[in-house]
Amino acid sequence: MWTFGWRALYRQVVRSSFATVPFYRERWALRGRTDPVVVAGRTGEHGGAIPAAALAGRLPDLVPLAGGSATPDPLRGLEIVLPQCARVAPDTLIIGVAPEHHPLSVPFESTPDEPRGHVLAVGTRAQLAGVGPAVPRVELVPFAERGTSGLLVDELLGVLGGARDCGHWHLDWPRVYARETPLGLAFTLLRQRSPRLVDIVPAGGADGRIIRCPQHRTPVVVA
């Protein structure tokens, strides 16, 4: 029962979304879902998972009835991984000071002229191509392109997790929930009020399973 609290928070977000968010009220009332069941007798399609493409043109409908933002942040969660990060320019490279102990941070040595730690470059492969070799870097990796290092990112959902020294892709599990569905892994942002993103399958697909990391005892994605 290691995921009990994680799953309980997810179920709360599902019920709140069904009660207050136009997109989910419409979709689940018509089609239902399976986990949890919010409309008796309707099991839904794809186990309740929603492909990212289904949200095209519908982002305003992801705003709760009480109001909120309709604009997703493709770098949501990066401030948790790099609390002191700052964007050099919109949609370009991010530079920050890496924290010492965050589970998704990348370890590196400090230098005498940088007593707080190195400056760290974070971005896509194309963005990092222009960074000098002396600057440590972390690549933002789409789910379908994940290898063995970097931070897992989706255009809608933001940063979902990152590779750790154990060799596993760890979810940012206090803030991101994932479950297996017929379409692949579907992700829910547990602490984002608006736009509400529930059971979204990233663009390009998200094949994999969720297990507990043998070393860290928290949720990881495996092939």
N, C-alpha and C positions, 0 to 999 in steps of 0.2 A: 504493500500500500504506500510505496514511497512517493507516488504522485498524487496522493489524496488531496492535499491543499491546493496544488497546482490545478488539478482537474475541477475542484469545487469553484475556484475563481473563474475558470473558463465557463462553467455552466451558468454562473451568475451573469457573465457578460453576454452569453447567448440569450438568456431570458430578458435582460434589460434591452438588448438590441431588438428583440421581437416586439417588445412593448413600446419602444420609443423611436425607432429608426425606420423611415419610410421604405427603404429598399428591402430590408429584412421582413418587415411586416407584410409587404406584398409577396415577396418570393416564398416565404415559408408558409403563409396562409394558403397560397395556391398549390405549392408543391410539397410542403412539409420538409422534414429532415429526419435523421435517425438518432442523433446523439447531441443533446438530449431531445426527446420528442416534445415539441412545443405545440403541435396540432395533432390531436389523437386521430389515428387512422391514416395519416399522411406520412409516408416514409421518405418522400423526397427523391431527388435524383443525385447521383454521385455521392451518396451518403451525406448529403448536406454541403459538400464542398462547392466552392464557387471559383471558376477559373478567372484569372485576372482580366481576361478579355471581356468577360460579361459585365464589367464595371465601366466600360467605355461609354462616356457621355452620361454616366449615372452618379458621378461623385457628389453632386449636391444632395442626392437622395441618401447619402451615407451620414448626413448630419442629423443628430437627434432633434426631436421636435422642439426642444428647449433652445436650440441654436448652437452654433459652433463653426469651426473652420471646415471648408470643403477641399482644402489643399493638402495632399499628402506630402510628407517630407522624405525624400529618398535617402536622407542621411539620419533619419530618426534612430535614436539609440547610440549614435556615435558619441554624443556628449556623456554617455555612461561609460563607454570604453575609454574615451579620452576627455575627462572632465574639463581640462584646460584648453580644449581645441578652439581654434578660430579659423573661419573661412577666409582665405586670401581673396577670393572673388567668387560670386555665385556660380555654381555648376563647374567649378574648376578644382584646383588642388586644396586640400585641407592641411594645415600645419598645426601641430600641437605639441604639448609636453606630455609624454606618456606617464600614466600613474604607476605606482610601484606594485600594487597588489590586486588590481582588478583581474578577475579570472579570464577575461578575454583580451587583456593587454599583452603586448609583445615585449619580452624582456630585452634589455640591452644595457651596455655599460655607460656610465656617466663619464664626463671629461672635466678637467680642472676649470675650463672656461664656461662650462655649463653645469653649475653645481646642482641644479634641479633635475638634470637629465638631459638627454639629447633632444634636439628638435626632431620631430618625427613627421615624415610625409605620408599622407594617407590618400589614396585615390584609385581610380581604375588603372588598368595596365597602360592604357594610352596616356593618361595624365602623368603617371609615374615615369614614363619614358623620357621626359624632359628634366628630371631631377638629377642633380649631380651625384656621383657614386659615393660621396662622403656622407650623404644624408640617409639615415636609416628610413625604411619605408615599410608600409603595410598595404597590401593590395586589397581592394574591394572586389569581391568575386561573386558573380551571379551564381545562383544555386546550381544550375545545369553545368557550370564550368568549374566547379570546385575541384581543387587538387589536394594539396597537403598543408597549405598555409594561407593566411589572410583572414579577412572578415567577410562573412556571408551577407550579401546585400541584395535587396529587391527594390525596384523603382517605386512600388506602392508601399511596401511594408517597412522599408528602411533596413537597418542592420539587424539581422536575425540571430547572429552568433559568430563564433570564430573558432579557428583551430587552436588546440592547446598542445602542450608538450607530451601529452599521452597519445597523440596521434589521432584523436577524435575531433569531430566538429561539434562543439558544445553550443547548445542554444542559450540565448540570454533568457533563461527560463523564468525568472521572476516577472518578466515583462512580456514574454512571447510564449504562446502555447502552440503545440503542433500535434496533429493526430493523423493517422493513416486513413486514407480514403481511396475509393476506386480510381480517382484521378491522380493520386499521389499524395504527398504530404500537404496538408492544409494548415495555414498559420493564422493565429488570432493575436491581435495586440491587446493585452490584458489591461493596460493602464492608459491607453489613448482614448480620450473621450470623443474626439471628433477630428477627422472623419472616422467613423467606426469601421474597423476592418476585422471581419470575423470569418474564419474558415476559408481564407483566400489561398488558392494554389498559384504560386508565382508564375509569371510569364516564362515560357520555355519548359514548364513542368518541374516537378520536384519528386523524383523517384527516391525512395529510401524508406528506412524504418526508424522508429524511435526506441532506443534502449537506454538503460542506465549505465553510465560510465563505470567500469569496474574500479577505477582508481579514485575518481572524484565523486561518485554516487549521485550525479545529476544527469539530466536528459542530454543525450547526444544523438546525432543523425549518423546512421550507417547505411551503406549501400544495400 
